[in-house]
Amino acid sequence: QISWTPLLLLGYLFYLLLGAMVFQLLEKQAETHFRDQFQLEKLRFLQNYTCLDRQALEQFVQVLMEAWEKGVNPEGNSTNPSNWDFSNSFFFAGTVVTTIGYGNLSPSTVAGQIFCVFYALFGVPLNLAFLNQLGKGLNAHLLTLERWVQKPGRAQVQLAIFLTTGTLLFLVFPPLVFSYVEGWSYGEGFYFTFITLSTIGFGDYVVGTNPNKHYIPVYRSLTAIWIVFGLAWLALVFNVGADLMERHLQLKWHKSDLSLTEGATTKLEDEPEQPRIHIPS
């Protein structure tokens, strides 16, 4: 039996290289444009406010960047709602144990950082155990559906129902809510939904952070609960996809191995028997 692990490794590396080239092609030019635009805006600002010099402006920009890194939105004023009220703290705790880690908010005190380490140390395994148990419940539900559907091809029907229901609940309808509440386009809402549930969590889009909007107190808490159940569903989908991919690769290699063996056997059978040469000892 031929091992397909080296081929899978090469395919994995090729996929990373392909992604790097595509992202570079799509994003590098836009980044250059935004960087030049930002430099022009700074020049215009200095021209309009001659009492400032470049060094003072750079220091102010540094202050803004430090504020953003500490989770303080530079927009608005001091009356902005706290990032560490109970709802936001509950949301942050969910991003820690689920390993999403948006990066827009993090503990700034030494005590908070130490607690975050130990909280994640026990919380991440607890979250994995919970998601595993939730996944078992979803599998049991799928088995129940399989018993209900007593027709040929019931496995395909069962998988279609599972994928359709989960897609509607976790990928199609939530972006509509986020678009309405956050003011995003549907595409931005869908992008945030997938990046969150896949635990990638870039942090470029985060719910409940716009200082110009008034959110209900439980908005981010409800979002955290949606994230947990969405994680379980998407993780199960990823596991099914990985299992299908492994089976497909093994089947391909098995067929290739069989074809090589059959071809060699056929070749031996088709060749006429050659006279044997006796080699004296």
C-alpha positions as CSV (number, residue, x, y, z in Angstrom):
1,Q,0.0,0.0,0.0
2,I,1.4,3.3,-1.1
3,S,1.5,6.1,1.6
4,W,-0.1,9.3,0.4
5,T,1.3,11.4,3.3
6,P,4.2,12.9,1.3
7,L,1.8,13.9,-1.4
8,L,-0.5,15.4,1.1
9,L,2.4,17.4,2.6
10,L,3.3,18.7,-0.9
11,G,-0.3,19.6,-1.6
12,Y,-0.5,21.4,1.7
13,L,2.6,23.4,1.0
14,F,1.4,24.1,-2.5
15,Y,-1.9,25.4,-1.1
16,L,-0.1,27.7,1.2
17,L,2.1,29.0,-1.6
18,L,-0.9,29.5,-3.8
19,G,-2.7,31.4,-1.1
20,A,0.4,33.6,-0.5
21,M,0.7,34.5,-4.2
22,V,-3.1,35.3,-4.6
23,F,-3.2,37.4,-1.4
24,Q,-0.1,39.3,-2.5
25,L,-1.6,39.9,-5.9
26,L,-4.9,41.1,-4.5
27,E,-3.8,43.1,-1.4
28,K,-0.3,44.5,-2.0
29,Q,-1.4,47.2,-4.5
30,A,-4.3,48.3,-2.4
31,E,-2.0,48.5,0.6
32,T,0.4,50.7,-1.3
33,H,-2.5,52.9,-2.4
34,F,-3.8,53.3,1.2
35,R,-0.3,54.0,2.5
36,D,0.3,56.8,-0.1
37,Q,-3.2,58.2,0.6
38,F,-2.5,58.3,4.4
39,Q,0.8,60.1,3.8
40,L,-1.0,62.7,1.6
41,E,-3.6,63.2,4.3
42,K,-0.9,63.9,6.9
43,L,0.7,66.4,4.5
44,R,-2.6,68.2,4.0
45,F,-3.2,68.2,7.8
46,L,0.2,69.9,8.4
47,Q,-0.5,72.4,5.6
48,N,-3.9,73.3,7.2
49,Y,-2.5,73.5,10.7
50,T,0.8,75.2,10.5
51,C,1.2,75.4,14.3
52,L,2.0,71.7,14.2
53,D,5.2,70.1,12.9
54,R,5.7,66.6,11.6
55,Q,7.2,65.4,14.9
56,A,4.2,66.5,16.9
57,L,1.8,64.8,14.4
58,E,3.7,61.6,14.5
59,Q,3.6,61.6,18.3
60,F,-0.2,62.1,18.2
61,V,-0.5,59.3,15.7
62,Q,1.5,57.1,18.1
63,V,-0.9,58.0,20.9
64,L,-3.9,57.0,18.8
65,M,-2.2,53.6,17.9
66,E,-1.5,52.9,21.6
67,A,-5.1,53.7,22.5
68,W,-6.3,51.4,19.9
69,E,-4.0,48.6,21.0
70,K,-5.4,49.0,24.6
71,G,-8.9,48.6,23.3
72,V,-9.9,52.3,23.4
73,N,-11.6,53.5,20.3
74,P,-10.2,56.9,19.3
75,E,-13.5,57.9,17.9
76,G,-16.1,59.6,20.1
77,N,-15.3,60.9,23.6
78,S,-14.9,59.7,27.2
79,T,-18.7,58.9,27.4
80,N,-18.2,55.8,25.2
81,P,-19.4,52.6,26.9
82,S,-16.7,50.6,28.7
83,N,-15.1,47.7,26.9
84,W,-15.1,45.8,30.2
85,D,-18.7,45.9,31.3
86,F,-20.3,42.5,32.0
87,S,-21.6,41.9,28.5
88,N,-18.3,42.8,26.8
89,S,-16.3,40.8,29.4
90,F,-18.5,37.8,28.8
91,F,-17.9,38.2,25.0
92,F,-14.2,38.5,25.6
93,A,-14.2,35.4,27.8
94,G,-15.9,33.5,25.0
95,T,-13.2,34.6,22.5
96,V,-10.5,33.4,24.8
97,V,-11.8,29.8,25.4
98,T,-12.8,29.4,21.8
99,T,-9.3,30.6,20.7
100,I,-10.8,33.2,18.3
101,G,-8.8,36.1,19.8
102,Y,-9.9,39.0,17.7
103,G,-7.0,41.1,18.9
104,N,-8.9,44.3,19.3
105,L,-9.1,43.9,23.0
106,S,-6.8,42.3,25.5
107,P,-5.9,42.6,29.2
108,S,-3.7,45.6,30.0
109,T,-3.0,44.9,33.7
110,V,-0.4,42.3,34.8
111,A,-3.0,40.6,37.0
112,G,-5.4,40.5,34.1
113,Q,-2.8,39.0,31.8
114,I,-1.8,36.3,34.3
115,F,-5.5,35.4,35.0
116,C,-6.0,35.2,31.2
117,V,-3.2,32.7,30.8
118,F,-4.6,30.4,33.5
119,Y,-8.2,31.0,32.4
120,A,-7.3,29.9,28.9
121,L,-5.2,27.0,30.2
122,F,-8.3,25.4,31.8
123,G,-10.9,27.0,29.6
124,V,-9.7,25.9,26.2
125,P,-9.8,22.1,27.1
126,L,-13.2,22.7,28.7
127,N,-14.4,24.4,25.5
128,L,-13.1,21.5,23.4
129,A,-14.8,19.0,25.6
130,F,-18.1,20.9,25.4
131,L,-17.9,21.2,21.6
132,N,-17.0,17.5,21.4
133,Q,-20.1,16.6,23.5
134,L,-22.2,19.0,21.4
135,G,-20.9,17.4,18.2
136,K,-21.9,14.0,19.6
137,G,-25.4,15.3,20.1
138,L,-25.5,16.6,16.5
139,N,-24.3,13.2,15.3
140,A,-27.0,11.5,17.3
141,H,-29.5,13.8,15.7
142,L,-28.2,12.9,12.3
143,L,-28.6,9.2,13.1
144,T,-32.2,9.9,14.1
145,L,-32.8,11.6,10.7
146,E,-31.3,8.6,9.0
147,R,-33.8,6.3,10.7
148,W,-36.7,8.6,9.6
149,V,-35.6,8.7,6.0
150,Q,-36.2,5.1,4.9
151,K,-35.4,5.6,1.2
152,P,-32.5,4.9,-1.1
153,G,-29.8,7.5,-0.7
154,R,-30.9,8.5,2.8
155,A,-27.3,9.3,3.8
156,Q,-27.2,12.0,1.1
157,V,-30.6,13.3,2.1
158,Q,-29.5,13.4,5.8
159,L,-26.3,15.3,4.9
160,A,-28.2,17.7,2.8
161,I,-30.6,18.5,5.6
162,F,-27.8,18.9,8.1
163,L,-25.8,21.3,5.8
164,T,-28.9,23.3,4.7
165,T,-30.2,23.8,8.2
166,G,-26.8,24.8,9.7
167,T,-26.0,27.0,6.7
168,L,-29.2,29.0,7.2
169,L,-28.9,29.2,11.0
170,F,-25.2,30.1,11.2
171,L,-24.1,31.5,7.9
172,V,-27.1,33.0,6.0
173,F,-29.4,34.6,8.7
174,P,-26.7,36.0,11.1
175,P,-25.2,38.4,8.5
176,L,-28.6,39.9,8.0
177,V,-28.8,40.7,11.7
178,F,-25.2,42.1,11.8
179,S,-25.9,44.1,8.7
180,Y,-28.9,45.7,10.4
181,V,-27.3,46.3,13.8
182,E,-23.8,47.2,12.7
183,G,-24.5,49.0,9.4
184,W,-22.3,46.6,7.4
185,S,-23.0,45.3,4.0
186,Y,-24.2,41.7,3.8
187,G,-20.9,40.7,2.3
188,E,-19.1,42.2,5.3
189,G,-21.5,40.4,7.7
190,F,-20.9,37.1,6.0
191,Y,-17.2,37.6,6.0
192,F,-17.3,38.3,9.8
193,T,-19.5,35.3,10.4
194,F,-17.2,32.8,8.7
195,I,-14.0,34.3,10.0
196,T,-15.4,34.1,13.5
197,L,-16.9,30.6,13.4
198,S,-13.7,29.2,11.8
199,T,-11.8,30.7,14.8
200,I,-9.6,32.7,12.4
201,G,-10.6,36.0,14.1
202,F,-8.7,38.7,12.3
203,G,-10.3,41.5,14.4
204,D,-11.0,43.8,11.4
205,Y,-14.7,43.4,12.0
206,V,-16.0,42.9,15.6
207,V,-19.6,43.3,16.8
208,G,-20.6,46.0,19.3
209,T,-17.6,48.3,18.9
210,N,-19.0,51.2,17.0
211,P,-19.2,54.2,19.5
212,N,-21.8,55.9,17.4
213,K,-24.4,53.1,17.9
214,H,-26.4,52.2,20.9
215,Y,-26.4,48.4,21.5
216,I,-28.7,46.5,23.8
217,P,-26.8,45.2,26.9
218,V,-27.1,41.5,26.0
219,Y,-26.2,41.9,22.3
220,R,-22.6,40.7,22.6
221,S,-23.6,38.0,25.1
222,L,-26.1,36.6,22.7
223,T,-23.4,36.8,20.0
224,A,-21.1,34.8,22.2
225,I,-23.7,32.0,22.6
226,W,-24.3,32.0,18.8
227,I,-20.6,31.6,18.3
228,V,-20.4,28.5,20.5
229,F,-23.1,26.6,18.7
230,G,-21.8,27.8,15.3
231,L,-18.4,26.6,16.2
232,A,-19.7,23.1,16.9
233,W,-21.6,23.0,13.6
234,L,-18.8,24.3,11.5
235,A,-16.2,22.1,13.2
236,L,-18.4,19.1,12.4
237,V,-18.6,20.3,8.8
238,F,-14.8,20.7,8.6
239,N,-14.3,17.2,10.2
240,V,-16.7,15.7,7.6
241,G,-14.8,17.5,4.8
242,A,-11.4,16.3,6.1
243,D,-12.7,12.7,6.4
244,L,-14.1,12.8,2.9
245,M,-10.8,14.2,1.6
246,E,-8.8,11.5,3.4
247,R,-11.1,8.8,2.0
248,H,-10.9,10.2,-1.5
249,L,-7.1,10.3,-1.4
250,Q,-6.9,6.8,0.0
251,L,-9.3,5.5,-2.6
252,K,-7.3,7.2,-5.4
253,W,-4.1,5.7,-4.2
254,H,-5.8,2.3,-3.7
255,K,-7.2,2.4,-7.3
256,S,-3.8,3.4,-8.6
257,D,-2.1,0.6,-6.7
258,L,-4.7,-1.9,-8.0
259,S,-4.4,-0.7,-11.6
260,L,-0.6,-0.9,-11.4
261,T,-0.8,-4.5,-10.0
262,E,-3.5,-5.5,-12.6
263,G,-1.4,-4.0,-15.4
264,A,1.7,-5.8,-14.4
265,T,-0.3,-9.1,-14.1
266,T,-1.9,-8.6,-17.5
267,K,1.5,-7.8,-19.0
268,L,3.0,-11.0,-17.6
269,E,0.0,-13.1,-18.8
270,D,0.2,-11.6,-22.3
271,E,3.9,-12.2,-22.7
272,P,4.8,-15.6,-24.2
273,E,6.7,-18.0,-22.0
274,Q,10.4,-17.5,-22.6
275,P,12.8,-20.5,-22.8
276,R,14.5,-21.0,-19.5
277,I,18.3,-20.9,-19.4
278,H,20.0,-23.5,-17.3
279,I,23.0,-22.1,-15.4
280,P,25.3,-24.9,-14.2
281,S,26.5,-24.7,-10.6
